[in-house]
């Protein structure tokens, strides 16, 4: 006997996607409460098949949850968002901790997709952030910035290996590769500058960030690109939490009072982009320099001070982007004096 098609519901169902390079597992909870599982190719044809599968089950608009796994989620997310579905892209740590809370004893793609589907059911209560696509020019800037950062890291690693090697032939080989990397890093930096110059809104954002002492073009571009997922109305506190620069308290009862430290639950690339500007600002930014001196006088260690400087610097960055005004140390000093 042929099964009756399920009625289409405006709150059509909940979808969990576990993504990989070549394929993704989808688990759908329909309006009737039944669970459906299917594997799709992570290609344009696979996305078309996913759309037909959702239509077969008459789900309407679904609430979808997935993890930010490399770059494999980006095309699927954009495809779902363009068709009106609600999408939540979670930090993988959230899904891992949820699986532990459910005492999950298995680790397969299908199980992970089912757990993500269950998280989609509680997405509203947990206030998961709804994903929205950043502007196209910001996405291009982010790809250029991340590629440059990867080459800079590789170049630094090779330079260190060259220092530790005394064999002339090996040193010569390292020199050739390092020279190539330096040239490509310069080429990517020029591409970033050309791209920013071609987009007025992006150029204005970079100029605002560049008005902060210690923040140069490359750092400003990386910070702007990595802040893209935050909504425009997000304040400095939300930006700091997004970067994982908020302090983490560790306290329980009377006996457990561990030292506070950075949570680091957030965008590691954004923290990395703030590291060198914070070091530079410690030396040349009067406000950060005074702030660091005050923390040191209170007995803070240098790495604690550096984390606090990154926190403060990100708040300044978010402030200039939100107010659309260049950074003005005199105004900030007057505000603190008035307070």
N, C-alpha and C positions, 0 to 999 in steps of 0.2 A: 504494500500500500504506500502510495506516494505521500511523503511528509508535507504537511501544510506549511507554506512560507510564514515566517514570523512577521507580525505586524510591525510596521515602521514606527519608530518612536522618535520624538524630537530630541530626547536625551538618549541618543541611540545606543549607547553601550560603552564598554571600557576596553581599551586595547593596550596590551603590553608588547613591546618590541625589543628583542635581544639581537643587536646588530653585530655583524662581522664584515670582513672585507668583501666576501663573495656572495653572502646570503644573509637573511635575517629570519628569525623565528617570530611568528605572530600568534599571540593568544588573545582571543576575543571573548568577552563576556557579553552576551546579547541581552536585550531587554527582558527576555524570559528567564535569564539566569543561567543559561547553558554556556559551557565553555567549548570553544572551537580552537583548534591548533592547526597551523599550516606554515610551511617553509617557502620563502620566496627568494628569488635571486635579487641581489642588491644592485639592480640595473634599472633602466627606464622601463624595460618590459616587465620586470618584477613588480615595479610600482603600479603599472597598469593592471597586472593580475591582482594585486592587493585591492585596488579600487573595485574590481569586479567581484572579488570575494566579499568585500563589505556590502556591496549592493545585493548580493545573493542572500545575505542574512538580514537585509532590510534594517540596518543599524542606524541610518541617518547620520548625524554628526556625532562622532565618538570623542571621548576623552582618552588621550593617548599618553603613555609614560614610556620614556626610554632613557638610557644612560648616555652621557657624553663620551663615547668610545672613539678616540682618535678623531678622524674626519668622516668616519663612515656614517654618522648620523645626519650630516648636514643636508644631503640631497633628500633623504626621506622626510626630514622635518619640514623643509621648504615645500615639498610636494603636499604633505598633509595640511599645512597651514594655508596654502593657496586654495584648498578645497573646503575651507571653513571648519576644519576639525580643531579642537583644543589640544595643544601639545605642551607637555612638560618635559624638559630635558634636565635630568638630575645629575648631580655629582655621583660618580660610582660608589663613593663611600656611603651615601644614603641607602642605595639598594643593598649593599653588602650588610650594613647594620640591620636593615629590615629583615633580610634573610636570617640573620642570627637571632633576631627577636622572635621569629617564627619557628626556631629550632629546626631549620631546614637541614636535612642530612644528605642531600644530593646536590650536585653541581653540574647541570647540563643546560644546554641552550633552551630547551623546552621548559625546564623548571624555572630558569631565570625569567623567561618571558611570562610565565604564569604568575610569578611573584610581582613583576612589574605591572601586570594587569590588575593584581590585587591592590597595588599602590595607586593605580588610577582610580579605583573605587573610593579611596580616602583622600584624593588630591585636593578636594575643596576644603575638607576639614583641616588638613595639614597646611593649607595655604601655600601649596607649591606655586612657584612663579610660572606664569603662562609665557611660553616662548613667543617672541615676535622677531621677524627677520630684521637684522640691521641693514642700513643703507648699503647699496652695492659698492659705492666708493670706499666705505669703511672696511668691507670684506676684503677688497683688493689690498688696501693698506695693511690689514692684518696679515695677509699671506706674505706680502713683501717683508714686513717687519719680522715675522717669525722665521722666514727663510734667512734673513740677514743674521738674526740672533743665533741660528743653528750653525751658520758658517763661522761666526765669531767664536763660538764655543769650540768648534773643530780646530780652528786656527790656534787657539790658546793651548789646546791639548797637544797639538803637534809641536808647538814651540817648546813646551815642557819636555816632550820626548827628545827633541833635538838637544836640549841642554844636558840631558842625562846620557846621551850617546857620544862616544868618542871615536867611533869609526867614521873616517872621512867620506866613504861612499854613501853611508847611511845619512850622514849630515847633508850631503849634496842632494840626495833624493828628497829629504825633508824640506830643504830650502826651495826646491822647485815647486813642491806642492803648496808650501806656505805662500810663495809668491803668487801662485794661481788663486789661492783663496783670498788673499788681500785684494787682488784685482776684482774678483767677483763681489766681494763685500762692498768695494767702492762703487761698482756698477749698480748693485741693488740700492745703495744709499741714494745714488743719483735718480734711479727709477722712483724711489719714494718721494724725493723732492719734486720731480716732474709731475707725479700723480697728485700730490698735495696742491701744487700750483695750478693744476687744471680744474680744481674743485674749490670754489670760493668758500663754501661753508666749512670744508675741511681745513683750508688754509687759515681761516679765522680761529678755529679751535686750536690748531697747532701754535698760532701766534699767542693765544691766551696762555697756554701752558708754558710756552717759551719765556713769558714775562716773569716766571718764578725763577729766582736765582738758583742755579744748580741744575736746571732742567734744560738740556740741549735738544736739538731737533730730533735725533734718533730716539732719545728717551721719550720726548713728547709724543712722537708718532706711535711708539709702542704703547704708551699709557692710554692714548686716545683710542687705539684699536682694541685694546683689551677691555676697556670700559664699555664697549659697544653693547653688550647684552643688558646692561643696567637701564631701566626706564629713565626717561628724561627727568621725571620728578624725584628720582632717588636723591637722598641727601648724603652728606659726608659720612654719617654713621653707617648707612647701608653700603656705601662704596668700600669703607674700611672692612666691614664684615665680608663683603664679596671677595676681597683680596686675601682674607684670612689673617689680617693684621690686628684684629681685636684681641684683647687679653682673655686668656682662658683661666678661669678660677678652678681650683681643684681642692674641694673641701667636703668633708663628710663627718658628721658627728663632732666629737671632741678631740679625736686623735689624728685625723687626717687633715693636714693643712699644708699641702704642697705649695711650692713657689709658683706664682702666676707666670705664664709664658704665652707667646703668641699661639693662637689656635691653629694657624696654617691650614684651616679648612676653607679653601677658596682657590682663587686663580693664582697658581704658582708663577705663571708668566708675568702677571702684573706685579707680583712681589719682586721678581727678578728685575723688571724694568725700573723699579723704584730704588733698587739697591745702590747703584752708582750715583744717581742724583742725590740721594740722602747723604752719602759720603762726601760728595762735592759741596752740598749745602752746609754740612757740618763745618766746612772750612771757609766758605765764602758767603753764605747766606746769614746776615746778621741775626735774624729771628731764630733760625734753627741753631745757630752757634750759641746764642744766649740760652735757648731751651736746653741744649745739650749740657752746657755748663751747670745749669740749675740741677739737672738730673744727676750729674756726676757728684755734685756737692752733697746730694742726698744719699750717696753711697751706691748708686746704680752702677752696674758693670757696663763696659763699653758696648758689648753686643746687645744688652738691654736698651741702652741709649740709642743704638742704631735702629732697632726695631721701633722705638718710639718716634724717631725722626721719620722713618718711612710712613708710619701712621699719620703723623702731622703733615708730611708733604702731600700725601694722597688727599687729605682733607682740603688742603690748599688747592690742589688740582681740581677737585670736584667743585670747590667754591667758585673758581674763575669760570669754569664751564657753565655753571648754573646761573651765575649773575651776569655773565657776558661782559665782565669788566676785567681789565688787566690787573695783575696782582699789585697791590699798593701796600708796602710794608708800613708806611706812615699811618694809613687808615687803621691797620690792624693794631699797631701800637697804641693808637688813640682809644680804640675800643677796649683794649685790655686795661688801659689806665682808667677809663671811665668805669669799668666793672670793679 
